Each structure stands twice: as C-alpha cells, then as structure tokens.
Amino acid sequence: MIPRYTRPAMGGVWTDENKFRKWLEVEIAAAEVEAESGLIPRRAARAIRRKGKFEVERILEIEKLVKHDVIAFTTNVAEHVGREARYLHFGLTSNDVVDTAQALQIRDASDILMGGLARLSEVLKKRALEFKHTPMIGRTHGIHAEPITFGWKLAIWYEESRRNTERLKRAAEEMRVGKISGAVGTYAHLSPALEKKICARLGLRAAPISSQVIQRDRHANYVCTLAVIAASLEKIALEIRGLQRTEVREVEEYFSPEQKGSSAMPHKRNPVTAEQICGLARVVRANAQAALENVALWHERDISHSSVERVILPDSTILVDYLLAKTAKLVEMMFVYPERMQENLELLKGLIFSGQLLLDLTHKGVAREDAYRWVQRNAMQVWATREDFKTLVERDDDIRRFLKPTDIAKAFSVKRQLKHVDEIFRRVFGK
C-alpha cells in the first residue's frame, strides 16, 4: 500500500484567524520596507512588528459599528501598537492588504492541493501497473467496441492527473502576486519600487499593473482550474460507478464488513463514495461560473466580487482537497474482478474483432465496401441469433476465398489487439 499523504488542514487556511494573520503580515512587511526607505520612522516599524496583535472577537465587535472589516482590523491592531500605530497602514488602501494577503492564502491552499494531486497520481500509477495486462472490453457509446486493458484505462487517468498538476502549478503561479498601488492603482502615495520590495518580502511578485484590485481574470482562471480538476475526479468516479453496475460488475467500490448499503435491501452494495464525488464536483463547477462573473467590475473596482470570493475560494479549495483524498482512496481500495472482465470480453461471441477482420480482408485485396458488407452481415446475424461470430465467418464463402483458417484465427487474437500496451506505458510512465 502506498504511504498515506498527511494532508494539512485546508479549512485552516480560510479561518478568520488565519486571514487576519495574513493581513498583519502584509502590514508588517509594508511598514518595514517603508521604514527602510525612510518613509516612516524605524521605531514605528519595530513597534508594529513587536506589538502588532489582534483578537478576532474584537475585530468583529468593531466591524459591527464601523461596517468596514479592514478599518476594524487596523483599529484593533492599533490598540496594541499604541502611539506608533499612526504609521500602521501608511499609504495603503484596504485592498492593498486584502488582495495581497489573499494571494498568500491561495499560495498555501495550492500547496495543499498539489500534495493531494501527487497522492492521487501515485495511486493511479500503482494500480495502472498492477493491471497493465488485464484485458477488458473497451466501450464507445456504452456499447462493446474493442479490447483494452484495465491498466490502460488507469494510465489515461494518471496522465490527466499529471496535466491537472501542471494546470494548477500555472494557475497558482499566476495568483502569486500582490499589489500595493493605492486607491486606484496609480501609486499616488507609494512608489512601484516600494510595492516590489513589499511583495518580495512576502514571497510574491508585484502585479505589473492593477486598479484598486488585482484583476479578477486571475482568480477566474484559478477557480476554473479547480473546476477542471473536479471534473477529472468526477470522470474517474463516474467510470467506476458504471463499471460497478450489476450487469457489468468489473470493478467495485470498497465495501467494509460492517458497511450497510440500504435500509430496506440488505443485499445492496452501492457506490456511495463515487456518487458523492460526482455530486460535489458540480458545486466546484458552479463556483467557476461565479468566478467568471467577478471579472467585470465597475470602473476601477466595486465590491461585488468580494462577497462572492468569501464563499467560492474557501469552498472550492476545501472541496477539491476533499475530493482528491476521496478519489485517491476510492481508486486505491476498489475491488477489481479480472474474471468478470474476461466474461464481458467474450459476451458478444467475438463481434469485438470485426474491425480487425475488416482490415485483414482489405489487406488481402478486397474492396473496403465489399469487406465491410461481408463482415457486417455475419455480425448482424450474431446480434439476431447469438451464434458465434468466428464460426459464422469461417463458413462464409466470400471471406474464405481471401482468408485461411489461420488468418481468421489471427484476426480474433486479443494479444494482437493489445500488442502496443507496453509501448503506451513507456510513453506515459517512462522506462
């Protein structure tokens, strides 16, 4: 079993306590850079760092009166700093603090999500290798098509997880920006050079240009990336649900000895985790729509985006963190039934080899239209009578004129269909 990934608590990133702590980090960084540049006294920056504290309850109490969260915050911090607090928030506007601090929260949330993606990828790789050569039927439109392997299916998911990892890296990096550009973004009170130094002290880049806010296309891209990840997780869960259907039963979600599937039907073993993943992925996708709506704001800013982000950023990151853990466990613990896969592979009496038979006939010089007609008429008879396809083909005079019995046998070989699986795995996983 793969060692467990110990997840930091995503919820902790979005608590009021942590939010105000990040705000204070921004205020301290701003004060220290301003002091180093001679804009405020060094003693003031030292006092803000040494004495700067807050109480969540006190901030909320003040906010009830002033109806402004940042003013409530700075008022509470000033109560601790004392006389030098007149240099707290010097030259800043509220969103210099809020947007820059939010970038720190998103950075921390992204680090947690990257850990979850790494864990999922490990599980997918392990199980893909485990079932690399386990044949099963491939389905298109829900109908049997041609043979695949179950490991190949898992490798598809692994590669998608890798792409999601790269997408999140790019989206998180795009969000790793702060702004200390003032009320409308023109640096009326502080310089771009100071902004760059303050952001660097916090481990951020300065946004090349901003209004009163960092532009929300960045946030929309980030939440849309989370929605894509959630969609990929739903894809995995939906496939497992489909393969668990009683008529298929090739894989099954783990069912513990004490677990119960139905209050009325003791025999039930329902794919409840997979269904939960599918359901919650819808919430993340809905949040992406809200993030897109936040891009367009009035003029240099309004606050219509702010209330939305207080919901969609915590909810989306917490949900994706949860869904990554659930999906990794779902894949790692699921039961796999190779015998049932083999039964289903043989269910259509050999029809799944019709494509190879068609190609072999054309390779022998038969016009494609003729070959297609000969193969299809035998295939349709199988649908109607449930006779064996290979037996019918061996009796077909037109086909026998071009294919020997050994040729026909070769056309019905599963190994021939899957001869490139090793090469595919090398492309996905390397040597």
PLY file of the C-alpha trace (Angstrom):
ply
format ascii 1.0
element vertex 431
property float x
property float y
property float z
element edge 430
property int vertex1
property int vertex2
end_header
0.00 0.00 0.00
1.22 3.50 -0.83
2.22 5.52 2.29
-0.51 7.87 3.37
-0.20 11.52 2.42
-0.75 13.53 5.59
-2.96 16.37 4.50
-2.62 19.76 6.21
-5.98 21.15 7.20
-7.29 23.13 4.23
-10.00 24.65 6.38
-7.34 26.33 8.50
-6.22 28.40 5.53
-9.60 30.15 5.42
-10.34 30.83 9.09
-10.79 34.42 10.24
-7.78 33.90 12.48
-5.53 33.00 9.55
-6.97 35.70 7.30
-6.20 38.42 9.85
-2.76 36.89 10.44
-2.02 37.27 6.73
-3.32 40.84 6.83
-0.92 41.56 9.67
1.96 40.01 7.71
1.24 42.45 4.88
1.02 45.43 7.25
4.32 44.48 8.92
6.09 43.97 5.58
4.81 47.33 4.33
5.90 49.13 7.49
9.38 47.61 7.44
10.01 48.42 3.78
8.68 51.96 4.31
11.00 52.36 7.30
14.00 51.11 5.33
13.22 53.68 2.64
12.95 56.49 5.21
9.22 57.00 4.66
8.29 56.21 8.26
10.44 56.01 11.44
12.20 52.71 12.05
10.90 52.71 15.62
7.37 52.62 14.20
8.09 49.55 12.09
9.71 47.84 15.09
6.67 48.63 17.23
4.27 47.31 14.59
6.20 44.04 14.33
6.74 43.64 18.07
3.37 44.78 19.39
1.13 44.08 16.42
-1.59 41.70 17.57
-5.30 41.22 17.09
-8.29 39.41 18.52
-10.87 38.05 16.11
-13.72 38.73 18.52
-12.62 42.35 18.98
-12.35 42.90 15.21
-15.87 41.55 14.67
-17.14 43.73 17.52
-15.63 46.87 15.95
-16.87 45.87 12.48
-20.47 45.84 13.76
-20.06 49.55 14.45
-17.90 50.78 11.55
-19.22 48.37 8.88
-15.72 48.00 7.40
-13.57 44.93 8.02
-10.14 46.45 7.32
-10.82 49.51 9.47
-11.98 47.19 12.24
-8.77 45.20 11.84
-6.41 48.20 11.87
-8.28 49.71 14.82
-7.78 46.55 16.85
-4.09 46.26 15.89
-3.59 49.93 16.77
-4.96 49.24 20.25
-1.94 47.01 20.81
0.71 49.05 18.98
-0.03 52.30 20.74
1.36 55.71 19.73
3.33 54.41 16.73
0.14 52.98 15.23
-0.28 56.23 13.28
2.21 54.69 10.83
0.22 51.45 10.53
-1.42 51.09 7.09
0.59 54.14 5.98
-0.11 54.96 2.32
-2.18 51.80 1.83
-5.74 51.21 0.75
-7.82 48.31 2.03
-7.33 46.11 -0.99
-3.58 46.55 -0.90
-3.85 44.45 2.24
-6.81 42.22 1.34
-5.72 41.17 -2.16
-2.08 40.72 -1.21
-2.98 38.66 1.85
-5.44 36.62 -0.18
-2.59 35.70 -2.53
-0.77 34.27 0.50
-3.82 32.21 1.43
-4.20 30.90 -2.10
-0.49 30.02 -2.20
-0.90 27.94 0.96
-4.11 26.34 -0.34
-2.41 25.48 -3.62
0.46 23.77 -1.82
-2.05 21.51 -0.07
-3.82 20.75 -3.34
-0.53 19.89 -5.02
0.05 17.32 -2.29
-3.38 15.83 -2.96
-2.71 15.61 -6.68
0.64 13.94 -6.03
-1.06 11.36 -3.81
-3.73 10.63 -6.44
-1.11 10.26 -9.17
0.85 7.77 -7.04
-2.25 5.65 -6.51
-3.21 5.75 -10.19
0.28 4.74 -11.27
0.43 1.86 -8.80
-2.90 0.40 -9.91
-2.21 1.04 -13.60
0.95 -1.07 -13.36
-0.92 -3.68 -11.34
-3.48 -4.20 -14.12
-1.29 -3.29 -17.08
-2.05 -6.55 -18.92
-5.54 -7.27 -17.54
-7.76 -7.37 -20.65
-11.25 -5.95 -20.63
-13.68 -4.66 -23.20
-13.44 -1.06 -24.35
-16.77 0.67 -24.80
-17.88 3.51 -27.04
-21.41 4.94 -26.70
-21.78 2.36 -23.90
-21.50 -0.44 -26.49
-18.72 -3.03 -26.66
-16.01 -1.87 -29.07
-12.53 -3.47 -28.96
-10.26 -4.87 -26.23
-8.30 -2.63 -23.87
-6.66 -3.33 -20.53
-7.81 -2.03 -17.18
-4.31 -0.72 -16.52
-4.51 1.25 -19.77
-7.71 2.88 -18.50
-5.97 3.83 -15.26
-2.99 5.19 -17.22
-5.41 7.50 -19.04
-6.49 8.88 -15.67
-2.88 9.16 -14.48
-1.89 11.25 -17.49
-4.89 13.51 -16.92
-3.86 13.92 -13.28
-0.39 14.94 -14.46
-1.91 17.58 -16.73
-4.05 18.83 -13.87
-0.93 19.15 -11.74
0.70 21.31 -14.40
-2.50 23.37 -14.79
-2.65 24.03 -11.07
1.03 25.00 -10.97
0.44 27.58 -13.68
-2.78 28.90 -12.15
-1.23 29.12 -8.67
1.81 30.91 -10.02
-0.44 33.41 -11.80
-2.13 34.06 -8.44
1.19 34.60 -6.62
1.00 38.37 -7.00
0.35 41.25 -4.65
-0.46 44.92 -5.12
0.45 47.97 -3.04
-0.59 50.50 -5.67
-3.14 52.58 -3.78
-6.76 53.59 -4.12
-6.97 53.40 -7.92
-3.65 51.74 -8.70
-1.63 54.82 -9.67
0.89 54.75 -6.78
-0.23 58.20 -5.65
1.24 57.69 -2.17
3.77 54.88 -2.52
6.10 54.00 -5.39
6.20 50.92 -7.63
9.67 50.24 -6.22
8.28 50.03 -2.70
5.49 47.73 -3.89
8.02 45.40 -5.45
10.06 45.23 -2.22
7.00 44.65 -0.03
5.73 41.87 -2.25
9.18 40.26 -2.45
9.37 40.24 1.35
6.12 38.24 1.34
7.32 35.82 -1.33
5.10 37.36 -4.02
5.57 39.19 -7.30
4.10 42.63 -7.78
1.27 42.76 -10.30
2.61 44.72 -13.31
-0.49 46.92 -13.20
-3.59 46.97 -11.03
-6.55 49.17 -10.28
-7.73 49.23 -6.68
-7.77 45.45 -7.01
-5.76 42.72 -8.64
-7.67 41.95 -11.82
-10.09 39.07 -11.37
-9.29 37.19 -14.57
-6.51 35.64 -12.49
-8.99 34.42 -9.88
-11.40 33.19 -12.55
-8.62 31.16 -14.17
-7.68 29.69 -10.78
-11.22 28.63 -9.87
-11.81 27.32 -13.40
-8.66 25.21 -12.99
-10.12 23.79 -9.77
-13.31 23.06 -11.71
-11.33 21.14 -14.35
-9.65 19.10 -11.60
-13.05 18.36 -10.05
-14.38 17.34 -13.48
-11.48 14.90 -13.88
-12.22 13.40 -10.47
-15.88 13.06 -11.42
-14.79 11.32 -14.63
-12.94 8.69 -12.60
-15.79 8.25 -10.13
-18.41 8.05 -12.88
-16.48 5.35 -14.70
-16.15 3.30 -11.52
-19.88 3.71 -10.95
-20.55 2.49 -14.48
-18.26 -0.50 -14.13
-19.88 -1.40 -10.79
-23.38 -1.75 -12.25
-24.72 -5.21 -11.53
-24.87 -6.13 -15.22
-21.18 -5.17 -15.63
-19.53 -5.64 -12.20
-15.94 -5.43 -13.39
-14.85 -3.22 -10.50
-16.47 -2.29 -7.23
-16.05 0.42 -4.65
-14.61 -0.91 -1.40
-17.34 -2.21 0.91
-16.30 -2.82 4.52
-17.53 -5.81 6.53
-19.63 -3.56 8.79
-21.00 -1.38 5.98
-24.68 -1.37 5.02
-25.96 -0.32 1.61
-29.68 0.10 2.12
-32.14 0.41 4.99
-34.63 -1.74 3.04
-32.48 -4.11 0.97
-29.71 -5.93 2.87
-28.05 -7.13 -0.34
-27.16 -3.64 -1.63
-23.53 -2.54 -2.14
-23.91 0.96 -3.56
-21.11 3.17 -4.99
-21.79 5.92 -2.45
-18.29 7.45 -2.44
-18.20 7.67 -6.23
-21.65 9.25 -6.25
-20.55 11.77 -3.62
-17.56 12.74 -5.76
-19.79 13.22 -8.80
-22.21 15.37 -6.83
-19.68 17.66 -5.17
-17.81 18.22 -8.44
-20.94 20.06 -9.62
-20.53 22.58 -6.80
-16.96 23.39 -7.85
-18.06 23.86 -11.46
-20.86 26.16 -10.33
-18.31 28.22 -8.40
-16.30 28.63 -11.59
-19.25 30.42 -13.14
-19.37 32.80 -10.18
-15.62 33.45 -10.56
-16.13 34.34 -14.22
-18.87 36.78 -13.24
-16.36 38.52 -10.94
-14.08 39.57 -13.80
-16.24 42.52 -14.84
-16.33 45.21 -12.13
-17.40 48.85 -12.28
-14.57 51.17 -13.31
-11.51 50.76 -11.06
-13.38 48.42 -8.71
-16.55 47.72 -6.82
-17.11 45.14 -4.09
-19.49 42.81 -5.92
-16.64 40.28 -6.23
-15.66 40.39 -2.57
-18.69 38.70 -1.05
-18.57 36.04 -3.77
-14.92 35.21 -3.13
-15.57 34.78 0.58
-17.66 31.78 -0.46
-16.14 30.36 -3.64
-12.43 30.44 -2.74
-12.73 28.57 0.57
-15.46 26.28 -0.75
-13.67 25.38 -3.98
-10.26 24.71 -2.44
-11.74 22.79 0.51
-13.95 20.74 -1.80
-11.17 19.90 -4.27
-8.88 18.94 -1.38
-11.61 16.64 -0.06
-12.40 15.21 -3.50
-8.74 14.47 -4.22
-8.46 12.49 -0.99
-11.75 10.68 -1.62
-10.79 9.77 -5.20
-7.34 8.53 -4.22
-8.87 6.27 -1.58
-11.60 5.13 -4.00
-9.04 4.00 -6.58
-6.62 2.52 -4.06
-9.26 0.45 -2.26
-11.55 -0.60 -5.11
-12.12 -4.27 -5.83
-11.19 -5.38 -9.36
-12.64 -8.53 -10.97
-10.49 -9.74 -13.91
-12.61 -12.87 -14.33
-15.70 -10.77 -14.87
-13.78 -8.59 -17.32
-12.93 -11.72 -19.30
-16.57 -12.85 -19.27
-17.69 -9.49 -20.63
-14.91 -9.54 -23.20
-16.46 -12.74 -24.60
-20.07 -11.60 -24.20
-20.65 -10.69 -27.86
-19.37 -14.00 -29.24
-16.34 -12.45 -30.94
-18.01 -9.39 -32.52
-15.35 -7.16 -31.00
-12.88 -8.41 -33.63
-14.95 -7.21 -36.60
-12.68 -4.22 -37.17
-9.55 -6.35 -37.37
-11.29 -8.78 -39.70
-12.28 -5.88 -41.97
-8.67 -4.66 -42.14
-7.31 -8.13 -42.82
-9.70 -8.57 -45.75
-8.77 -5.23 -47.29
-5.11 -6.07 -46.80
-5.70 -9.20 -48.89
-7.06 -7.07 -51.75
-10.81 -6.95 -51.05
-12.51 -3.61 -51.74
-13.35 -1.99 -48.42
-17.06 -1.69 -49.29
-17.24 -5.42 -50.07
-15.27 -6.41 -47.00
-17.45 -4.23 -44.78
-20.61 -5.79 -46.22
-19.35 -9.36 -45.73
-18.26 -8.74 -42.12
-21.39 -6.80 -41.22
-23.84 -9.40 -42.50
-22.24 -12.02 -40.25
-22.12 -9.56 -37.34
-25.80 -8.74 -37.66
-26.60 -12.45 -37.59
-24.79 -12.71 -34.24
-26.92 -9.88 -32.86
-30.03 -11.69 -34.04
-29.21 -15.32 -33.22
-26.38 -15.18 -30.62
-24.33 -17.55 -32.80
-20.53 -17.49 -32.59
-19.08 -14.82 -34.87
-15.88 -16.68 -35.66
-17.84 -19.81 -36.62
-20.03 -17.80 -38.97
-17.00 -16.14 -40.56
-15.31 -19.49 -41.10
-18.42 -20.65 -43.03
-18.68 -17.50 -45.18
-17.64 -18.38 -48.76
-16.69 -14.81 -49.67
-14.40 -14.43 -46.68
-12.90 -17.91 -47.06
-11.75 -17.05 -50.57
-9.34 -14.50 -49.09
-8.56 -15.64 -45.55
-7.22 -19.02 -44.48
-8.32 -20.54 -41.15
-5.02 -19.38 -39.62
-5.69 -15.84 -40.90
-9.14 -15.86 -39.32
-7.74 -17.15 -36.03
-5.19 -14.32 -36.06
-7.95 -11.78 -36.59
-9.58 -12.99 -33.38
-6.47 -12.61 -31.18
-6.73 -10.39 -28.08
-2.93 -10.27 -27.78
-2.70 -8.86 -31.28
-5.12 -6.09 -30.33
-3.07 -5.20 -27.25
0.44 -5.54 -28.67
1.32 -1.88 -28.07
0.33 -1.64 -24.40
3.94 -1.81 -23.19
4.93 0.98 -25.54
1.99 3.13 -24.41
3.01 2.65 -20.78
6.58 3.68 -21.56
5.28 6.88 -23.11
3.18 7.64 -20.05
5.41 6.45 -17.20
8.85 6.27 -18.78
11.17 3.27 -18.52
0 1
1 2
2 3
3 4
4 5
5 6
6 7
7 8
8 9
9 10
10 11
11 12
12 13
13 14
14 15
15 16
16 17
17 18
18 19
19 20
20 21
21 22
22 23
23 24
24 25
25 26
26 27
27 28
28 29
29 30
30 31
31 32
32 33
33 34
34 35
35 36
36 37
37 38
38 39
39 40
40 41
41 42
42 43
43 44
44 45
45 46
46 47
47 48
48 49
49 50
50 51
51 52
52 53
53 54
54 55
55 56
56 57
57 58
58 59
59 60
60 61
61 62
62 63
63 64
64 65
65 66
66 67
67 68
68 69
69 70
70 71
71 72
72 73
73 74
74 75
75 76
76 77
77 78
78 79
79 80
80 81
81 82
82 83
83 84
84 85
85 86
86 87
87 88
88 89
89 90
90 91
91 92
92 93
93 94
94 95
95 96
96 97
97 98
98 99
99 100
100 101
101 102
102 103
103 104
104 105
105 106
106 107
107 108
108 109
109 110
110 111
111 112
112 113
113 114
114 115
115 116
116 117
117 118
118 119
119 120
120 121
121 122
122 123
123 124
124 125
125 126
126 127
127 128
128 129
129 130
130 131
131 132
132 133
133 134
134 135
135 136
136 137
137 138
138 139
139 140
140 141
141 142
142 143
143 144
144 145
145 146
146 147
147 148
148 149
149 150
150 151
151 152
152 153
153 154
154 155
155 156
156 157
157 158
158 159
159 160
160 161
161 162
162 163
163 164
164 165
165 166
166 167
167 168
168 169
169 170
170 171
171 172
172 173
173 174
174 175
175 176
176 177
177 178
178 179
179 180
180 181
181 182
182 183
183 184
184 185
185 186
186 187
187 188
188 189
189 190
190 191
191 192
192 193
193 194
194 195
195 196
196 197
197 198
198 199
199 200
200 201
201 202
202 203
203 204
204 205
205 206
206 207
207 208
208 209
209 210
210 211
211 212
212 213
213 214
214 215
215 216
216 217
217 218
218 219
219 220
220 221
221 222
222 223
223 224
224 225
225 226
226 227
227 228
228 229
229 230
230 231
231 232
232 233
233 234
234 235
235 236
236 237
237 238
238 239
239 240
240 241
241 242
242 243
243 244
244 245
245 246
246 247
247 248
248 249
249 250
250 251
251 252
252 253
253 254
254 255
255 256
256 257
257 258
258 259
259 260
260 261
261 262
262 263
263 264
264 265
265 266
266 267
267 268
268 269
269 270
270 271
271 272
272 273
273 274
274 275
275 276
276 277
277 278
278 279
279 280
280 281
281 282
282 283
283 284
284 285
285 286
286 287
287 288
288 289
289 290
290 291
291 292
292 293
293 294
294 295
295 296
296 297
297 298
298 299
299 300
300 301
301 302
302 303
303 304
304 305
305 306
306 307
307 308
308 309
309 310
310 311
311 312
312 313
313 314
314 315
315 316
316 317
317 318
318 319
319 320
320 321
321 322
322 323
323 324
324 325
325 326
326 327
327 328
328 329
329 330
330 331
331 332
332 333
333 334
334 335
335 336
336 337
337 338
338 339
339 340
340 341
341 342
342 343
343 344
344 345
345 346
346 347
347 348
348 349
349 350
350 351
351 352
352 353
353 354
354 355
355 356
356 357
357 358
358 359
359 360
360 361
361 362
362 363
363 364
364 365
365 366
366 367
367 368
368 369
369 370
370 371
371 372
372 373
373 374
374 375
375 376
376 377
377 378
378 379
379 380
380 381
381 382
382 383
383 384
384 385
385 386
386 387
387 388
388 389
389 390
390 391
391 392
392 393
393 394
394 395
395 396
396 397
397 398
398 399
399 400
400 401
401 402
402 403
403 404
404 405
405 406
406 407
407 408
408 409
409 410
410 411
411 412
412 413
413 414
414 415
415 416
416 417
417 418
418 419
419 420
420 421
421 422
422 423
423 424
424 425
425 426
426 427
427 428
428 429
429 430
